[in-house]
Amino acid sequence: MSNIYAIFKKEFKSYFSSPIAYIFITAFLVFSGWLFFRGFFLIGQTNMRPFFSILPWEFLFFIPAVTMRLWAEEKKLGTIELLMTLPLKDYEIVLGKFFAAFLFLTITILLTITLPLTLFYLGQPALGPIIGGYIGALFMGAAYLSIGLFISCLTENQIIAFIVSVFACFTLFIIGEPIVITALPGWLAEIFSFLGLGAHFKSIGRGVLDSRDIIYYLSVITFFLFLNTRFIESRKWR
């Protein structure tokens, strides 16, 4: 655990050692707030549904921007060779980077707490969907992070890592959406609906914590972190 914490501490500090983190957070909060209140004043409903409905699409660009540098920058600067020679296990490095990115994402999401506070000031919104929405956002965000982290280790070009991560996350999100599953036969539609990242987020966002949704997200996270670890191990042998 001490090794994981050391990597976690190093990576988390690196986010705030440059203005990039502050730019990301500010852009995310401004964009989220603008879209939310734009719909809020048009619809006039005191609920967080509009915010959570656009959150997966924001994550498609925000999270790959966070993860694109985690391995790609190490490769470009050559520091990955030094990192691999340290007395650290590969999974400890992967987990340290993942937890640092997850904490950064969690802080960013929690900073949007002003939105539900505004709703409670103006009316009496249902608390269950709000809590469920934030929990679902953390699970879905963690899944996006694990995908982006894995793709970042495949290249030393951050732009390529960003573009491929956006495409991969978009694919896993869109395959469970009605626009895709309505064109598929029944048995295949059920499979795609289960595999889609968005379908499970919507389920949790209704305020219902189904163990199937939680197991799904944990499985996706574990799978891509495992792939990341295996790729780093194979790189050592090469």
C-alpha positions in Angstrom: 0.0 0.0 0.0 2.9 2.4 0.7 4.1 2.0 -2.9 0.7 2.7 -4.3 0.4 5.8 -2.1 3.8 7.0 -3.2 2.7 6.8 -6.9 -0.7 8.3 -6.0 0.8 11.2 -4.2 3.3 12.0 -7.0 0.6 11.8 -9.7 -2.0 13.8 -7.8 0.5 16.6 -7.1 1.4 16.7 -10.7 -2.1 17.7 -11.6 -1.9 20.9 -9.7 1.8 21.7 -10.4 0.6 23.4 -13.6 -2.4 25.5 -14.5 -3.8 22.7 -16.7 -5.8 21.2 -13.8 -7.4 24.5 -12.9 -8.3 25.1 -16.5 -9.9 21.7 -16.8 -11.9 22.1 -13.6 -13.0 25.6 -14.4 -14.0 24.7 -18.0 -15.9 21.7 -16.7 -17.8 23.6 -14.1 -18.6 26.6 -16.3 -19.8 24.4 -19.2 -21.8 22.1 -16.8 -23.4 25.1 -15.0 -24.2 26.8 -18.3 -25.9 23.8 -19.8 -27.8 23.0 -16.6 -29.2 26.5 -15.9 -29.9 27.0 -19.6 -32.3 24.0 -19.5 -33.4 24.9 -15.9 -34.9 28.3 -16.9 -36.5 26.9 -20.0 -38.1 23.8 -18.4 -38.6 25.3 -14.9 -38.3 22.0 -13.1 -36.3 21.7 -9.8 -34.5 18.4 -10.5 -31.0 17.4 -11.6 -32.1 15.2 -14.5 -30.8 17.7 -17.2 -27.4 17.8 -15.5 -27.0 14.1 -15.2 -28.3 13.5 -18.8 -25.5 15.6 -20.3 -22.8 14.4 -17.8 -21.8 11.2 -19.8 -21.2 13.4 -22.9 -19.1 15.8 -21.0 -17.0 12.9 -19.6 -16.3 11.7 -23.1 -14.0 14.7 -23.6 -13.1 15.7 -20.0 -11.8 12.3 -18.8 -9.6 11.5 -21.9 -8.1 14.9 -21.4 -7.2 13.9 -17.9 -5.8 10.5 -18.7 -4.0 11.1 -22.0 -0.8 12.2 -20.2 -0.6 9.6 -17.5 1.4 7.1 -19.5 2.0 8.9 -22.8 4.0 11.7 -21.1 6.1 9.2 -19.2 7.0 7.6 -22.6 7.7 10.8 -24.4 9.9 12.2 -21.6 11.7 8.8 -21.1 10.8 8.7 -17.4 9.0 5.4 -17.8 12.3 3.6 -18.1 13.3 5.0 -14.7 9.9 4.2 -13.3 10.1 0.6 -14.4 13.5 0.2 -12.6 12.1 1.2 -9.2 11.3 -1.5 -6.7 7.6 -1.3 -7.5 5.2 -3.9 -8.8 3.4 -3.0 -12.1 -0.1 -3.1 -10.6 1.1 -0.7 -7.8 2.0 1.9 -10.5 -1.2 1.4 -12.4 -3.4 1.6 -9.2 -1.4 4.7 -8.0 -2.1 6.5 -11.3 -5.7 5.4 -11.4 -6.5 6.5 -7.8 -4.8 9.9 -8.4 -7.0 10.5 -11.5 -10.1 9.3 -9.6 -9.5 11.7 -6.7 -9.0 14.5 -9.2 -12.3 13.5 -10.9 -14.1 13.2 -7.6 -13.1 16.7 -6.5 -14.2 18.1 -9.9 -17.6 16.4 -9.6 -18.1 17.4 -5.9 -17.5 21.0 -6.9 -20.8 20.9 -8.8 -22.6 20.6 -5.4 -23.7 24.2 -5.8 -26.2 23.0 -8.4 -28.3 20.8 -6.1 -27.9 23.4 -3.3 -29.5 26.0 -5.6 -32.4 23.6 -6.3 -33.0 23.0 -2.6 -33.0 26.8 -2.1 -35.6 27.2 -4.8 -37.7 24.2 -4.2 -37.9 20.6 -2.9 -36.2 18.3 -5.4 -36.2 14.5 -4.7 -33.0 13.7 -2.8 -32.7 10.0 -4.0 -32.1 10.7 -7.7 -29.5 13.3 -6.8 -27.5 11.0 -4.6 -27.9 8.2 -7.1 -26.8 10.5 -9.9 -23.6 11.5 -8.1 -22.8 7.9 -7.2 -23.5 6.8 -10.8 -21.3 9.6 -12.0 -18.4 8.4 -9.9 -18.8 4.8 -11.1 -19.1 5.8 -14.7 -16.2 8.3 -14.4 -14.0 5.6 -12.9 -14.8 3.3 -15.8 -13.9 6.0 -18.3 -10.7 6.6 -16.4 -9.6 3.0 -16.5 -10.2 2.9 -20.3 -8.3 6.2 -20.8 -5.5 5.0 -18.6 -5.1 1.8 -20.6 -5.1 3.6 -23.9 -2.6 6.1 -22.7 -0.1 3.3 -22.1 -0.3 2.2 -25.8 1.2 5.4 -27.2 3.6 8.2 -26.4 1.5 10.7 -28.3 -1.0 12.5 -26.0 -3.2 13.6 -28.8 -3.6 10.1 -30.2 -4.3 8.9 -26.6 -7.0 11.5 -26.3 -8.7 10.7 -29.6 -8.6 7.0 -29.2 -9.9 7.3 -25.6 -12.8 9.4 -26.8 -13.7 6.9 -29.5 -13.4 3.9 -27.1 -15.5 5.5 -24.4 -18.1 6.7 -26.9 -18.4 3.2 -28.4 -18.9 1.6 -25.0 -21.5 4.3 -24.1 -23.5 4.4 -27.4 -23.9 0.6 -27.8 -26.4 0.6 -25.0 -28.4 3.5 -26.2 -31.9 3.2 -27.9 -30.5 4.6 -31.2 -28.4 1.4 -31.5 -30.4 -1.3 -29.7 -33.6 -0.6 -31.6 -32.0 -1.7 -34.8 -30.8 -5.0 -33.4 -32.6 -8.3 -32.9 -34.0 -8.9 -29.4 -31.2 -11.2 -28.1 -28.4 -9.0 -29.3 -30.2 -5.9 -28.1 -30.2 -7.3 -24.6 -26.5 -7.9 -24.7 -25.7 -4.5 -26.1 -28.0 -2.9 -23.5 -26.1 -4.6 -20.7 -22.7 -3.7 -22.1 -23.5 0.0 -22.6 -21.9 2.3 -20.0 -24.9 4.7 -20.2 -27.6 2.3 -19.5 -26.2 1.4 -16.0 -25.7 5.0 -15.3 -29.3 5.8 -16.0 -30.4 3.0 -13.7 -28.3 4.3 -10.7 -29.4 7.9 -11.6 -33.0 7.0 -10.8 -31.9 6.5 -7.2 -31.9 2.7 -7.3 -28.5 1.1 -6.4 -28.8 -2.3 -8.2 -25.9 -4.7 -7.4 -25.8 -5.6 -11.1 -24.9 -2.0 -12.1 -22.2 -1.8 -9.5 -20.8 -5.2 -10.4 -20.8 -4.1 -14.1 -18.8 -0.9 -13.4 -16.4 -2.7 -11.1 -15.9 -5.4 -13.8 -15.1 -2.8 -16.5 -12.7 -1.0 -14.2 -10.9 -4.2 -13.1 -10.7 -5.4 -16.7 -9.0 -2.3 -18.1 -6.7 -1.9 -15.2 -5.7 -5.6 -15.6 -5.0 -5.0 -19.3 -2.9 -2.0 -18.4 -0.9 -4.0 -15.9 -0.4 -6.8 -18.4 0.8 -4.4 -21.1 3.3 -2.8 -18.8 4.6 -6.3 -17.8 4.9 -7.2 -21.5 6.8 -4.0 -22.2 9.3 -4.9 -19.5 10.0 -8.3 -21.1 10.5 -6.6 -24.5 
